[in-house]
Amino acid sequence: MSASDPGSSHIKEWVLDRETEYRFELDPGSSLAIRLLKGFAEVFGAELAEGKYYLFGHECKAAVFTWQGCTIEMSFATVAHVTGTPSTEYVSDETPMYAYANVHLALEKMRVRALSVHQGSPLPPGPDAEVDSGPPRVLVLGPENSGKTSVCKILTNYAVRAGQGWTPIYVNTDPSEGGWTIPGTISAVPVTASLGTSSPASPLGSAATSAPTILSSNALLPLVYWYGHPEIKRNPLLMDRLIRNLGENVVERHDLDPEGRASGIIVDTPSSFASSPSSTSADHRQTLIRACVDAFRINVILVVGHEKLNVEVQRAYGSRMTVVKIPKSGGVVELDVQYRQRIHAQQIYTYMYGQVVSPPRGLSASVIGDADFDGRLAPSSSVIPFGELTFLRIGEKSMAPSSALPIGATRTVNEMHPIQLDPASPGSGLLNAIVALLAPPVHPEETERYDEEVLDLQVSGFLAITNVDVPNRKLTILSPGPGSFSGRTATIGSFEWSEP
Ligand SMILES: Nc1ncnc2c1ncn2[C@@H]1O[C@H](COP(=O)(O)OP(=O)(O)OP(=O)(O)O)[C@@H](O)[C@H]1O
């Protein structure tokens, strides 16, 4: 490994030996363009094309890994007289990529066998030639900052790169992650092309929510449910129900597409599934893991670098499915609360205004040729009368979970109960709230309705309420595009809109 500086203070070249990775952490305001000059390289499993610039911004932390060795060139942006070189950058030859690649190979075997079974072909020879364990349906568990999302991305990207036409379904059950939309959601998407990394605001690639991205070949159409909060402990019962709803949809899709089913499912989880913060009881943790196992018919559990959790999961599930402990990467960055809050705000802003990563000086759009570089969007602001949209909150505004109530105490409002909000009331909490616009019921003609039906509705988009004009009974709503909200229902959570 060597580093050289070919003259400009903003361009650096790194020669990476085989099986090493270049890790970087960007500061606020700085961006970085990476170009592969020679060899082969990948970012979280997504292969880099030779000669193409890849942009990274918004405090992105990532690594360029190479199996065979490569030369990469970095161009750094300078913003407000601060040289935009990453605050941390180094090359490491200690990576867990061998272990991850082995897991990928085992999952690949399961896919091939599942497809053979579906097509009625003889099972490939091997020690368990007679066994069909089904396609890989993988649950990834691990504590905070263990690299779960990165592992899920690597395994998904390796599957789509395998050249077999696999379309694994990536499921994000971590509401603090944001996935393809905004934080507070859980979602699933069939992945057909590598998931890119350019900004933590879109950690799993871009969703097809806008004209520019819908045209790009790998824009994704996620199925989304709104939980509304970043932490599981706010309402574990709701989380359980949403996971089961998401699972039902994913399994239904697979039932309709047996060929696609062979590609399998990869489920990313929140860190609170692995460790109990004081107010998330161990019971809830177990219940939510079980909800995932049941909902997605999990047959493989990967535990990222946590001995105690591995033992616990082995005990609970080891007799029914494969439980494997995989190493944590030394490159995973400890993300603090302030960083996570900045990224949440950035994700919500990106949802409305699109993603713009400033390219390093001297690199123009035509040189970069990357849609991620300027994905600016123009949201629509409209004024609507109070009655046009129905606003709901699930459970009380601040409510300790049932498990935290004194023994014998019952609450008057259930955690799952939808409460209608009056925009005219000062305590509605609607000003500057982010709300999820729910999809209409699938069978509106059905007469049999139930109270908690809204909990089972998917999300069709998100709105920000930027003004509440009580005297004139009007609301100003920011939405990604123009449209009528008449007769629709929107649910509030705990996320707020803030103009940057
Ligand atoms: N090998 C690596 N080199 C550099 N950065 C990395 C590497 N692996 C992961 N990261 C970064 O570390 C951060 C945390 O990783 P990741 O999101 O995968 O962990 P997690 O366990 O899913 O996090 P959470 O605590 O939110 O559940 C991310 O910003 C990610 O991009």
The ligand as a MOL file (V3000), in Angstrom:
LIG
                    3D

  0  0  0     0  0            999 V3000
M  V30 BEGIN CTAB
M  V30 COUNTS 31 33 0 0 0
M  V30 BEGIN ATOM
M  V30 1 N -15.5230 -0.9480 7.0480 0
M  V30 2 C -15.9860 0.2670 7.2770 0
M  V30 3 N -15.2110 1.3430 7.0680 0
M  V30 4 C -15.6530 2.5960 7.3170 0
M  V30 5 N -16.8850 2.8750 7.7710 0
M  V30 6 C -17.7110 1.8340 7.9890 0
M  V30 7 C -17.3170 0.4890 7.7510 0
M  V30 8 N -18.3620 -0.3260 8.0600 0
M  V30 9 C -19.3600 0.4860 8.4670 0
M  V30 10 N -18.9690 1.7690 8.4320 0
M  V30 11 C -19.7720 2.9470 8.8190 0
M  V30 12 O -20.0270 2.8490 10.2230 0
M  V30 13 C -21.3170 3.3910 10.5040 0
M  V30 14 C -22.1440 2.3680 11.2830 0
M  V30 15 O -22.3090 1.2180 10.4800 0
M  V30 16 P -23.7310 0.5090 10.2830 0
M  V30 17 O -24.7990 1.5390 10.0130 0
M  V30 18 O -23.5630 -0.5640 9.2890 0
M  V30 19 O -23.9230 -0.0940 11.7360 0
M  V30 20 P -25.2720 -0.5700 12.4360 0
M  V30 21 O -24.9100 -1.6060 13.4110 0
M  V30 22 O -26.2820 -0.9260 11.3820 0
M  V30 23 O -25.7190 0.7740 13.1430 0
M  V30 24 P -26.9240 1.0510 14.1670 0
M  V30 25 O -26.2820 1.2860 15.4750 0
M  V30 26 O -27.5640 2.2940 13.6020 0
M  V30 27 O -27.8640 -0.1140 14.1600 0
M  V30 28 C -21.9420 3.7660 9.1680 0
M  V30 29 O -21.7350 5.1360 8.9500 0
M  V30 30 C -21.1480 2.9570 8.1540 0
M  V30 31 O -21.1430 3.5430 6.8850 0
M  V30 END ATOM
M  V30 BEGIN BOND
M  V30 1 1 1 2
M  V30 2 1 2 3
M  V30 3 2 2 7
M  V30 4 2 3 4
M  V30 5 1 4 5
M  V30 6 2 5 6
M  V30 7 1 6 7
M  V30 8 1 6 10
M  V30 9 1 7 8
M  V30 10 2 8 9
M  V30 11 1 9 10
M  V30 12 1 10 11
M  V30 13 1 11 12
M  V30 14 1 11 30
M  V30 15 1 12 13
M  V30 16 1 13 14
M  V30 17 1 13 28
M  V30 18 1 14 15
M  V30 19 1 15 16
M  V30 20 2 16 17
M  V30 21 1 16 18
M  V30 22 1 16 19
M  V30 23 1 19 20
M  V30 24 2 20 21
M  V30 25 1 20 22
M  V30 26 1 20 23
M  V30 27 1 23 24
M  V30 28 2 24 25
M  V30 29 1 24 26
M  V30 30 1 24 27
M  V30 31 1 28 29
M  V30 32 1 28 30
M  V30 33 1 30 31
M  V30 END BOND
M  V30 END CTAB
M  END
